[in-house]
């Protein structure tokens, strides 16, 4: 009996080494839960498990030592220092190939600081934390496999079956307990987090538009007496506001034209905020007239928070997640993720992003050479390889951006581009293409091009006689009806030009830029390519900058890059989203292009970079794409302004447990 008791105690101590998480001096937020978890596991091993072992071993004392060795052998495969050891257990099933990774089947929660006091110093390190989506099923399946392969002994069937039953009964008891704790964490993680702070930013002109000029006049004195608001306007570069006239852009026949100065409700009393929103709500649904929404939160939680209202409503998603660099390189977000953790982080969030996209929507994911092979396979798995649209190459930037490759202290070959993976929600979705500004010579005049396609194109229905020429190979570019109409257009132009002397470009412009022209030139048929402001482009986007440096954010995406994406895949009024918002380029460009927008960011630069940037965009930001002709027509000093909401969600790692 003493031998059995000694064996059990040794097993208990070994099991504690495997299952007990670290203890922490702090009892706040997530640390409080980890301490609670440690106490519960310790109590289970010392009391509940000890009692269970005694009951199970009744009449089977001789098998006790071997059974406990088996159990330790099993759990040591899957746990160390209180953490589940990642195992890749994916199977290809009906797929020819499948992306598998160690943390598959888990939630990536985030990072927390582990602080240990030594005799000489305080040691800090960052630990990543995961929650298994179904720990009981996973461990139970692995236990059954372990029993079949390592416990059952075909040489001694009877003894092997008894030993297997004991291992299974005790093993399931331990698994049930561990699964209860894991499921409790999962329930807390999956529970929709509440907004603990909600504020609004609205410009003076929008207050006039939505609440009326009389109401705006009635709150001017309150605005002018708010020192915090006036101070922010000055710090943002909007000038020093001393009186009412400093709020006015100009006086017109139609009344006062107010400056696009953004009011942030956080600087005002609760009564002011309720008065403002209440007046707007008299004639408008506030949610319907918002230009955008900013959320400060861990992005998995934010995406869940957004699902109820925005499921199936987002047209374009762009994300530039932290690259998988394996170490923190002084970026404003963590880049410590190893391959498996990085894939899990993306997989969790991309599955929710897919639900937010509408049926004609698109998603773009930017990564570098460290992650491109994983992202492509992951996107295939989530969105379907039939919805892959293209892999676009994007210019990285300049050496000062800190993006030069290094190898063992020596400068390696410079990496010139990143990868941008483009997927649609639905394979039936059609796109008009991506465009760039045409060179000056092509904007001024058209040119004649061959109307016949090469022999690689061979549709018989697209071969017909035109202007006395027929072909027996290849095909014409247009249908017969369209081509004959273009011939008529050109003949009519020739007749009119004899009297007017108009060039083809002048005639085309005068008649509304709709006509097409075809003529015969020797033994060739030619069609006219009209002057154009834009040219269709392929997947080589090295012609534009991929990064910018206007906000001080190390990896600030360029506005011209986001303009190309947003303009080509959405229309004015559509909803654009970025849940790795970074410096806020996506939301800034979306606003300038008259799209609605949602941005999610967890870092403190939400307050120091993103919020100031969006307030400047509302006032009128002259930088970036604002300088371009087509943008100036819709976004300028008089057409700026806006109304957006921002919210702070509960933080899973700091919430009370």
Helices and strands as residue ranges (DSSP letters): H 2-19, H 29-43, I 44-49, H 50-56, H 61-76, E 79-80, E 83-84, E 106-117, E 122-132, H 135-146, I 147-151, H 157-190, E 195-203, H 204-211, H 213-224, H 227-235, G 244-247, E 248-252, E 255-258, E 262-264, G 265-267, H 270-281, H 286-289, E 292-296, H 299-310, E 314-319, H 339-356, E 357-367, H 372-383, G 385-387, E 388-395, G 399-401, E 406-407, E 410-411, E 417-424, E 435-437, H 440-444, E 447-450, E 452-453, G 460-462, E 475-476, H 480-500, H 504-510, E 518-521, E 524-529, E 534-536, E 540-541, E 547-548, E 556-557, H 559-569, E 575-578, H 585-592, E 596-601, H 605-605, I 606-610, H 611-619, G 624-627, H 629-632, E 643-649
